[in-house]
Amino acid sequence: MGSSRVADVLVAMLAEYGVDRAYCVAGESFLAALDALGDSPIDVVTCRHEASAALAALADGKLTGRPGVCLVNRGPGASNAAIAVHAARQEAAPLLLVVGQLPRGELGRAGFQEMDYQLAFADQAKHVWTLLEARHAAEMTARALRASTQGTPGPVVLVVPEDLFEETVPEPPATAAPASVPPAFPDPGTLAAVAGELARARRPLLLGGGLLAAAPGGRQALRQAAEQLMLPVAVSNKHQDLIDNRHPLFAGHLHIATQVWQRDLLASADLLLAVGSRLDAVTTQRHTLPAAPVPAQPLVHVYPDAQPLGHASRPAYALCCDPTAFLRLLAGQADRHPVGPVAERRAWIERLREAETQQSTWSPEPDPGDGLPFGAVVAALGPIAEPDAVITVDAGNFTSWVHRYHRFAEGGELLGLGCGAMGFGVPAGVAAALRYPGRQVIAFVGDGGFLMTGSEFATAVQRRLRLVVVVADNGSYGTIRQHQERAYPGRVVATELANPDFAALARAYGGHGMAIKNEGELDTVLKAALSCDGPVVVSVRTSLRRISAYQRIDVSRPPTPVLTVGEAS
Ligand SMILES: Cc1ncc(C[n+]2csc(CCOP(=O)(O)OP(=O)(O)O)c2C)c(N)n1
């Protein structure tokens, strides 16, 4: 019988669980793990900042439904990665963060970069486990991977002391983990009762949640259940891609900028069926849809973890089961439970549809005089992007235009963070371009967000990725400026930005760089960007006056000028 290093065991276990890519910033505390990865089939993507590495891993986890994996150095590296741990918890997205720890003999003496990860990630990670015995390496790695996807998915931090990575254990390592865990099915009696309620409802609403996005067949199950049972579909925050936005049953996206009139219309539903959503604060429009603690209409809540069921709003029916399995079985109930009030149902669906079409139809706007309304860019890109394009969004006001005017087609995907953390757009674009080299990947970012993690454009150049990064450059932390205008009108403090020439910056990285200054250039430049064989930044001078897809502000002073290369001395 041979022996392996703990590092080899960990990497073998990752591969056994289907991990084919890991993100990192190299560090001396996990050299053996890097060495083991070098001999494995796992693609190691080296990034320029641990925040981006971990956010890219999180994006990969969202795309695949398997844990995204990131390895970081102790103390400073782990601290940089914390934003992704927080985000993965908020998003219910599977993430495994492997942290190299000080050698065991140096712990507890205020060691170099020493940190207690149990304390540091206590409120962020689902679990923080430290490997203390080489012989537990296989089972603990397996446990960490499974824990990140089971129940409510989330981040798991696995801490491995540097010296332990080098220790050897006899082969082959054994784990208690079964090859696969079958999905939990709904109770047949409750399923039939729910199907009966849905058939009788005049104005039901099916709310599709994020767990359906990465689950194999989740989107199809959602569409089929909706079609079979005549159910209009609203989608949870940042999951606008769950169903074709032009489908007659698509009723809207519950996000941070959903307008009150549309929310009120959706809230006039007489039955709410929420599937695969934890019913977080943004999706529920601050717990008004459904209302908390007592919803205005009967709520059916389906989630594979009992904890979120009834967490804020009391369900009439709570089903702790697999969301996709539930929808498939529900669709099969259609014949036994035909819709009763068909005419009223049709009228309800049409009303919702009209409202959604009305709010998402772009009509060109008069020139605001200080740059393009970003909606013009989104509207121009829609018809020339492939239906299965992956769109990633950073956080900021520019996203309001994307959500309002980009219509996701079947096969198209959206990657964004419901928790609103800036810095996700470019790393997520890198992750998507690596995962789907044949698809268009378009990252929408603000000028603020781009300078947080846009250095991963270097990773896109290094890996020669087809990635289009569209930077909405309004010379401002626009979202905060909008809040300032509301709370302290005319008092602009700490929100103005003097930016580099983003197109020139992209070229300096070794990629392509283009700029759009007026509407006339939109079509040509966007088409050129989409046909680039490598990464490209398209910098768009956007209007600060037209600060979001829903609001204008009065900009009395001229916006901060953009310095071009050569002027910035
Ligand atoms: C990591 C992080 N830091 C700060 C914030 C607060 N914040 C939200 S939006 C925003 C401004 C975003 O600016 P920009 O990327 O330029 O987009 P814009 O809002 O101008 O469209 C800030 C600072 C945040 N959400 N995340």
The ligand as an ORCA input file, in Angstrom:
! r2SCAN-3c Opt
* xyz 1 1
  C     -17.810     46.346     -1.827
  C     -18.799     47.458     -1.766
  N     -18.425     48.664     -1.330
  C     -19.304     49.687     -1.286
  C     -20.595     49.500     -1.668
  C     -21.597     50.656     -1.605
  N     -21.960     51.020     -2.987
  C     -23.043     50.522     -3.596
  S     -23.200     51.037     -5.147
  C     -21.838     52.005     -5.038
  C     -21.389     52.848     -6.172
  C     -21.181     52.083     -7.427
  O     -20.552     52.944     -8.327
  P     -20.284     52.531     -9.809
  O     -19.628     51.206     -9.878
  O     -19.544     53.633    -10.457
  O     -21.753     52.376    -10.433
  P     -22.921     53.486    -10.525
  O     -23.722     53.358     -9.275
  O     -22.275     54.825    -10.686
  O     -23.721     53.090    -11.719
  C     -21.241     51.879     -3.789
  C     -20.006     52.587     -3.368
  C     -20.966     48.202     -2.070
  N     -22.207     47.895     -2.426
  N     -20.049     47.212     -2.144
*
